[in-house]
Amino acid sequence: MMDQIRAQGEAEDELCHQLSGVREKLSEAQAENRQMKAEVLRLEAISATSSSESDTTVARSQAVLFQSRPAAERQKKATR
């Protein structure tokens, strides 16, 4: 009977040790997940900024090209 109680106690101790290891790995994975999410948000912000800057550059280039055309050609384009 005492051997069974001792064996059960040892088994419980082992399970607690394993659970502690699993919790530690979970905590590490959650921290890594948070870092990855932050990196994704950072990259999305960079991408949005780059896209917006690119759109602005294209719009400016088109405006410059439009303004560099002769007035008659600009008038035709504007009325289309």
BAGU-740011 format. One record per atom (N, C-alpha, C): residue in one letter; atom name; residue number from 0; x, y, z. Coordinates in pm, 1 decimal, decimal comma, always signed. Each point is the difference from the previous one (the first is absolute). Example, Ala and Ser with C-alpha at 12.3 -4.5 7.8 and 13.67 -1.06 7.14 Angstrom:
2
[pt 'A' 'N' 0 [+1319,0 -569,0 +780,0]],
[pt 'A' 'CA' 0 [-89,0 +119,0 +0,0]],
[pt 'A' 'C' 0 [+90,0 +120,0 +0,0]],
[pt 'S' 'N' 1 [-35,0 +105,0 -72,0]],
[pt 'S' 'CA' 1 [+82,0 +119,0 +6,0]],
[pt 'S' 'C' 1 [-77,0 +109,0 +73,0]],
This chain:
80
[pt 'M' 'N' 0 [+82,1 -119,2 +0,0]],
[pt 'M' 'CA' 0 [-82,1 +119,2 +0,0]],
[pt 'M' 'C' 0 [+86,7 +125,8 +0,0]],
[pt 'M' 'N' 1 [+102,6 +2,9 +83,9]],
[pt 'M' 'CA' 1 [+90,5 +114,6 +6,2]],
[pt 'M' 'C' 1 [+75,1 +15,8 -131,3]],
[pt 'D' 'N' 2 [+34,4 -113,6 -60,5]],
[pt 'D' 'CA' 2 [+70,5 +5,7 -128,4]],
[pt 'D' 'C' 2 [-89,5 +62,1 -107,0]],
[pt 'Q' 'N' 3 [-128,3 -33,4 +4,2]],
[pt 'Q' 'CA' 3 [-94,2 +57,2 -97,0]],
[pt 'Q' 'C' 3 [-13,1 +151,2 +18,8]],
[pt 'I' 'N' 4 [-8,7 +41,9 +125,2]],
[pt 'I' 'CA' 4 [-12,4 +142,8 +30,2]],
[pt 'I' 'C' 4 [+125,9 +73,4 -44,9]],
[pt 'R' 'N' 5 [+115,9 -58,9 +29,4]],
[pt 'R' 'CA' 5 [+127,3 +59,7 -40,3]],
[pt 'R' 'C' 5 [+9,0 +7,8 -152,8]],
[pt 'A' 'N' 6 [-38,4 -107,7 -69,1]],
[pt 'A' 'CA' 6 [+4,8 -3,5 -146,5]],
[pt 'A' 'C' 6 [-95,9 +103,8 -58,5]],
[pt 'Q' 'N' 7 [-117,2 +12,6 +61,6]],
[pt 'Q' 'CA' 7 [-96,2 +98,5 -47,1]],
[pt 'Q' 'C' 7 [+54,7 +141,5 +20,1]],
[pt 'G' 'N' 8 [+62,3 +24,1 +113,2]],
[pt 'G' 'CA' 8 [+60,4 +131,1 +27,4]],
[pt 'G' 'C' 8 [+109,9 +32,3 -100,0]],
[pt 'E' 'N' 9 [+82,7 -100,4 -31,2]],
[pt 'E' 'CA' 9 [+107,1 +20,5 -98,4]],
[pt 'E' 'C' 9 [-58,0 +27,3 -139,0]],
[pt 'A' 'N' 10 [-107,0 -70,6 -34,1]],
[pt 'A' 'CA' 10 [-64,9 +21,0 -129,6]],
[pt 'A' 'C' 10 [-59,1 +141,2 -7,1]],
[pt 'E' 'N' 11 [-61,0 +43,9 +110,1]],
[pt 'E' 'CA' 11 [-55,1 +135,7 +4,0]],
[pt 'E' 'C' 11 [+110,4 +104,4 -12,3]],
[pt 'D' 'N' 12 [+112,0 -24,8 +67,8]],
[pt 'D' 'CA' 12 [+113,8 +91,8 -10,0]],
[pt 'D' 'C' 12 [+50,6 +8,5 -143,7]],
[pt 'E' 'N' 13 [+8,7 -114,1 -66,8]],
[pt 'E' 'CA' 13 [+46,6 -3,3 -139,0]],
[pt 'E' 'C' 13 [-97,2 +75,4 -91,0]],
[pt 'L' 'N' 14 [-129,7 -21,4 +22,1]],
[pt 'L' 'CA' 14 [-99,5 +71,6 -80,4]],
[pt 'L' 'C' 14 [+7,9 +151,3 +22,7]],
[pt 'C' 'N' 15 [+20,2 +40,4 +124,5]],
[pt 'C' 'CA' 15 [+14,6 +142,8 +30,2]],
[pt 'C' 'C' 15 [+123,5 +57,2 -68,8]],
[pt 'H' 'N' 16 [+107,9 -76,3 -1,0]],
[pt 'H' 'CA' 16 [+123,0 +42,8 -66,5]],
[pt 'H' 'C' 16 [-23,7 +14,6 -150,7]],
[pt 'Q' 'N' 17 [-67,5 -97,6 -59,2]],
[pt 'Q' 'CA' 17 [-30,0 +6,4 -143,4]],
[pt 'Q' 'C' 17 [-91,5 +118,6 -31,4]],
[pt 'L' 'N' 18 [-99,5 +21,3 +84,8]],
[pt 'L' 'CA' 18 [-92,1 +111,7 -19,1]],
[pt 'L' 'C' 18 [+74,3 +133,0 +7,6]],
[pt 'S' 'N' 19 [+92,8 +9,0 +91,4]],
[pt 'S' 'CA' 19 [+80,2 +121,3 +12,3]],
[pt 'S' 'C' 19 [+79,4 +25,4 -127,9]],
[pt 'G' 'N' 20 [+56,4 -106,0 -57,0]],
[pt 'G' 'CA' 20 [+73,9 +12,7 -125,8]],
[pt 'G' 'C' 20 [-89,7 +42,7 -114,6]],
[pt 'V' 'N' 21 [-120,2 -55,9 -4,0]],
[pt 'V' 'CA' 21 [-96,0 +36,0 -104,9]],
[pt 'V' 'C' 21 [-40,6 +146,6 +15,0]],
[pt 'R' 'N' 22 [-23,6 +43,5 +122,6]],
[pt 'R' 'CA' 22 [-36,8 +140,4 +23,5]],
[pt 'R' 'C' 22 [+112,6 +94,1 -42,5]],
[pt 'E' 'N' 23 [+122,6 -39,5 +27,3]],
[pt 'E' 'CA' 23 [+115,0 +82,3 -39,0]],
[pt 'E' 'C' 23 [+8,8 +11,2 -152,5]],
[pt 'K' 'N' 24 [-18,0 -113,1 -68,6]],
[pt 'K' 'CA' 24 [+3,5 +2,1 -146,7]],
[pt 'K' 'C' 24 [-115,4 +82,8 -55,7]],
[pt 'L' 'N' 25 [-116,9 -11,0 +61,7]],
[pt 'L' 'CA' 25 [-115,8 +78,3 -42,6]],
[pt 'L' 'C' 25 [+28,0 +149,2 +15,9]],
[pt 'S' 'N' 26 [+57,1 +36,4 +111,9]],
[pt 'S' 'CA' 26 [+32,8 +140,2 +25,2]],
[pt 'S' 'C' 26 [+99,0 +52,2 -104,0]],
[pt 'E' 'N' 27 [+100,4 -80,4 -33,0]],
[pt 'E' 'CA' 27 [+98,2 +38,4 -101,9]],
[pt 'E' 'C' 27 [-67,3 +15,4 -136,3]],
[pt 'A' 'N' 28 [-88,8 -92,7 -33,2]],
[pt 'A' 'CA' 28 [-69,8 +5,5 -128,9]],
[pt 'A' 'C' 28 [-90,4 +123,1 -6,7]],
[pt 'Q' 'N' 29 [-66,1 +32,1 +111,1]],
[pt 'Q' 'CA' 29 [-86,2 +118,2 +2,4]],
[pt 'Q' 'C' 29 [+82,1 +127,8 -16,1]],
[pt 'A' 'N' 30 [+116,6 +4,9 +63,3]],
[pt 'A' 'CA' 30 [+87,3 +117,1 -14,1]],
[pt 'A' 'C' 30 [+47,5 +13,3 -144,4]],
[pt 'E' 'N' 31 [+37,4 -111,6 -60,5]],
[pt 'E' 'CA' 31 [+43,1 +2,1 -140,0]],
[pt 'E' 'C' 31 [-115,9 +42,8 -90,7]],
[pt 'N' 'N' 32 [-119,1 -47,6 +30,2]],
[pt 'N' 'CA' 32 [-118,9 +36,6 -77,1]],
[pt 'N' 'C' 32 [-25,3 +151,0 +7,9]],
[pt 'R' 'N' 33 [+13,3 +56,9 +120,3]],
[pt 'R' 'CA' 33 [-18,4 +144,6 +16,2]],
[pt 'R' 'C' 33 [+104,6 +77,1 -80,9]],
[pt 'Q' 'N' 34 [+124,4 -48,1 +1,7]],
[pt 'Q' 'CA' 34 [+105,6 +66,0 -77,3]],
[pt 'Q' 'C' 34 [-30,2 -6,6 -149,3]],
[pt 'M' 'N' 35 [-46,4 -114,5 -46,1]],
[pt 'M' 'CA' 35 [-31,9 -15,2 -142,1]],
[pt 'M' 'C' 35 [-116,2 +91,1 -39,5]],
[pt 'K' 'N' 36 [-101,9 +8,4 +85,2]],
[pt 'K' 'CA' 36 [-113,2 +88,4 -28,9]],
[pt 'K' 'C' 36 [+46,6 +145,2 -7,4]],
[pt 'A' 'N' 37 [+87,6 +38,8 +91,5]],
[pt 'A' 'CA' 37 [+53,0 +136,7 -1,6]],
[pt 'A' 'C' 37 [+79,0 +24,5 -128,2]],
[pt 'E' 'N' 38 [+77,5 -97,9 -43,2]],
[pt 'E' 'CA' 38 [+77,3 +12,6 -123,8]],
[pt 'E' 'C' 38 [-92,9 +10,1 -120,7]],
[pt 'V' 'N' 39 [-106,7 -79,0 -0,9]],
[pt 'V' 'CA' 39 [-97,3 +6,8 -110,1]],
[pt 'V' 'C' 39 [-62,3 +139,5 -5,2]],
[pt 'L' 'N' 40 [-39,3 +53,5 +115,1]],
[pt 'L' 'CA' 40 [-58,9 +134,2 +3,9]],
[pt 'L' 'C' 40 [+99,8 +104,5 -48,8]],
[pt 'R' 'N' 41 [+126,5 -15,8 +39,7]],
[pt 'R' 'CA' 41 [+103,7 +93,8 -43,4]],
[pt 'R' 'C' 41 [+16,8 -5,6 -151,5]],
[pt 'L' 'N' 42 [+5,6 -121,3 -54,1]],
[pt 'L' 'CA' 42 [+16,9 -15,8 -144,5]],
[pt 'L' 'C' 42 [-122,7 +49,5 -76,9]],
[pt 'E' 'N' 43 [-118,4 -22,6 +54,9]],
[pt 'E' 'CA' 43 [-121,6 +50,9 -64,4]],
[pt 'E' 'C' 43 [+0,7 +152,5 -3,1]],
[pt 'A' 'N' 44 [+46,7 +61,2 +108,5]],
[pt 'A' 'CA' 44 [+7,4 +146,4 +4,2]],
[pt 'A' 'C' 44 [+99,6 +51,3 -103,3]],
[pt 'I' 'N' 45 [+113,7 -66,8 -11,4]],
[pt 'I' 'CA' 45 [+99,7 +38,5 -100,5]],
[pt 'I' 'C' 45 [-58,5 -15,8 -139,4]],
[pt 'S' 'N' 46 [-67,9 -110,7 -22,8]],
[pt 'S' 'CA' 46 [-59,3 -26,6 -131,0]],
[pt 'S' 'C' 46 [-104,9 +105,2 -34,8]],
[pt 'A' 'N' 47 [-84,7 +33,8 +96,1]],
[pt 'A' 'CA' 47 [-104,1 +100,3 -24,2]],
[pt 'A' 'C' 47 [+62,3 +135,7 -29,6]],
[pt 'T' 'N' 48 [+104,1 +34,3 +74,9]],
[pt 'T' 'CA' 48 [+68,7 +127,4 -22,7]],
[pt 'T' 'C' 48 [+64,6 +1,2 -137,3]],
[pt 'S' 'N' 49 [+67,5 -109,3 -34,7]],
[pt 'S' 'CA' 49 [+65,7 -8,5 -130,4]],
[pt 'S' 'C' 49 [-101,7 +8,1 -112,5]],
[pt 'S' 'N' 50 [-111,4 -68,9 +16,3]],
[pt 'S' 'CA' 50 [-105,1 +0,8 -101,6]],
[pt 'S' 'C' 50 [-57,1 +140,2 -16,5]],
[pt 'S' 'N' 51 [-24,7 +66,5 +111,7]],
[pt 'S' 'CA' 51 [-53,9 +135,6 -3,6]],
[pt 'S' 'C' 51 [+99,1 +95,1 -66,1]],
[pt 'E' 'N' 52 [+128,0 -14,3 +35,7]],
[pt 'E' 'CA' 52 [+102,7 +84,5 -61,0]],
[pt 'E' 'C' 52 [+9,8 -27,5 -149,4]],
[pt 'S' 'N' 53 [-9,9 -126,0 -36,9]],
[pt 'S' 'CA' 53 [+6,0 -37,6 -141,4]],
[pt 'S' 'C' 53 [-118,2 +59,1 -76,0]],
[pt 'D' 'N' 54 [-120,1 -9,6 +58,4]],
[pt 'D' 'CA' 54 [-119,5 +56,9 -63,4]],
[pt 'D' 'C' 54 [+15,4 +151,0 -18,1]],
[pt 'T' 'N' 55 [+53,6 +66,0 +101,9]],
[pt 'T' 'CA' 55 [+20,9 +144,8 -7,3]],
[pt 'T' 'C' 55 [+100,0 +34,0 -109,3]],
[pt 'T' 'N' 56 [+108,2 -76,7 -8,4]],
[pt 'T' 'CA' 56 [+101,9 +23,4 -102,8]],
[pt 'T' 'C' 56 [-58,7 -18,5 -139,1]],
[pt 'V' 'N' 57 [-78,7 -104,5 -18,3]],
[pt 'V' 'CA' 57 [-63,3 -25,1 -130,3]],
[pt 'V' 'C' 57 [-94,3 +115,1 -34,8]],
[pt 'A' 'N' 58 [-80,6 +42,9 +96,0]],
[pt 'A' 'CA' 58 [-94,0 +110,0 -24,7]],
[pt 'A' 'C' 58 [+74,7 +127,8 -37,1]],
[pt 'R' 'N' 59 [+107,9 +27,9 +70,6]],
[pt 'R' 'CA' 59 [+79,3 +119,6 -31,4]],
[pt 'R' 'C' 59 [+60,7 -11,0 -139,5]],
[pt 'S' 'N' 60 [+52,6 -117,1 -32,0]],
[pt 'S' 'CA' 60 [+60,2 -20,2 -132,5]],
[pt 'S' 'C' 60 [-103,4 +19,4 -109,5]],
[pt 'Q' 'N' 61 [-119,0 -54,0 +21,6]],
[pt 'Q' 'CA' 61 [-106,3 +15,6 -99,9]],
[pt 'Q' 'C' 61 [-39,9 +146,7 -14,2]],
[pt 'A' 'N' 62 [-5,8 +72,0 +110,6]],
[pt 'A' 'CA' 62 [-35,0 +142,3 -4,6]],
[pt 'A' 'C' 62 [+106,2 +78,8 -75,7]],
[pt 'V' 'N' 63 [+126,5 -31,5 +24,7]],
[pt 'V' 'CA' 63 [+109,1 +68,5 -70,6]],
[pt 'V' 'C' 63 [-7,5 -29,7 -148,9]],
[pt 'L' 'N' 64 [-22,6 -126,8 -34,6]],
[pt 'L' 'CA' 64 [-10,9 -35,6 -141,9]],
[pt 'L' 'C' 64 [-118,2 +70,8 -65,0]],
[pt 'F' 'N' 65 [-112,4 +3,9 +70,7]],
[pt 'F' 'CA' 65 [-119,3 +65,7 -52,8]],
[pt 'F' 'C' 65 [+27,2 +149,1 -22,7]],
[pt 'Q' 'N' 66 [+65,6 +62,6 +97,5]],
[pt 'Q' 'CA' 66 [+28,8 +143,7 -10,7]],
[pt 'Q' 'C' 66 [+102,8 +29,8 -108,6]],
[pt 'S' 'N' 67 [+84,2 -97,5 -33,8]],
[pt 'S' 'CA' 67 [+103,8 +23,5 -100,4]],
[pt 'S' 'C' 67 [-53,8 -12,6 -142,6]],
[pt 'R' 'N' 68 [-122,6 -47,3 -16,0]],
[pt 'R' 'CA' 68 [-60,5 -11,9 -133,3]],
[pt 'R' 'C' 68 [-48,7 +137,0 -48,1]],
[pt 'P' 'N' 69 [-9,9 +14,7 -127,9]],
[pt 'P' 'CA' 69 [-56,0 +125,9 -51,8]],
[pt 'P' 'C' 69 [-143,5 +19,5 +50,2]],
[pt 'A' 'N' 70 [-41,0 +124,4 +12,1]],
[pt 'A' 'CA' 70 [-131,6 +34,1 +55,7]],
[pt 'A' 'C' 70 [-113,5 -67,2 -75,3]],
[pt 'A' 'N' 71 [+5,8 -7,4 -131,8]],
[pt 'A' 'CA' 71 [-107,7 -61,7 -78,8]],
[pt 'A' 'C' 71 [-13,4 -148,0 +33,6]],
[pt 'E' 'N' 72 [+112,5 -68,4 +15,1]],
[pt 'E' 'CA' 72 [-2,8 -143,5 +33,1]],
[pt 'E' 'C' 72 [-54,7 -20,5 +141,4]],
[pt 'R' 'N' 73 [+37,7 +87,2 +91,9]],
[pt 'R' 'CA' 73 [-51,0 -9,5 +137,7]],
[pt 'R' 'C' 73 [-151,1 +18,7 +0,2]],
[pt 'Q' 'N' 74 [-48,4 +93,1 -80,0]],
[pt 'Q' 'CA' 74 [-144,0 +26,8 -6,4]],
[pt 'Q' 'C' 74 [-74,6 -122,4 -51,2]],
[pt 'K' 'N' 75 [+55,1 -67,4 -102,6]],
[pt 'K' 'CA' 75 [-63,0 -121,9 -53,5]],
[pt 'K' 'C' 75 [-5,8 -107,8 +107,7]],
[pt 'K' 'N' 76 [+112,1 -18,7 +73,1]],
[pt 'K' 'CA' 76 [+6,3 -102,4 +104,9]],
[pt 'K' 'C' 76 [-99,6 +30,8 +111,4]],
[pt 'A' 'N' 77 [-11,3 +125,0 +36,3]],
[pt 'A' 'CA' 77 [-86,2 +39,0 +111,7]],
[pt 'A' 'C' 77 [-147,3 -19,5 -33,1]],
[pt 'T' 'N' 78 [-38,6 +13,4 -127,3]],
[pt 'T' 'CA' 78 [-141,6 -11,5 -36,5]],
[pt 'T' 'C' 78 [-41,3 -142,9 -31,1]],
[pt 'R' 'N' 79 [+91,2 -92,9 -2,9]],
[pt 'R' 'CA' 79 [-34,1 -140,6 -28,7]],
[pt 'R' 'C' 79 [-73,2 -64,0 +113,3]],
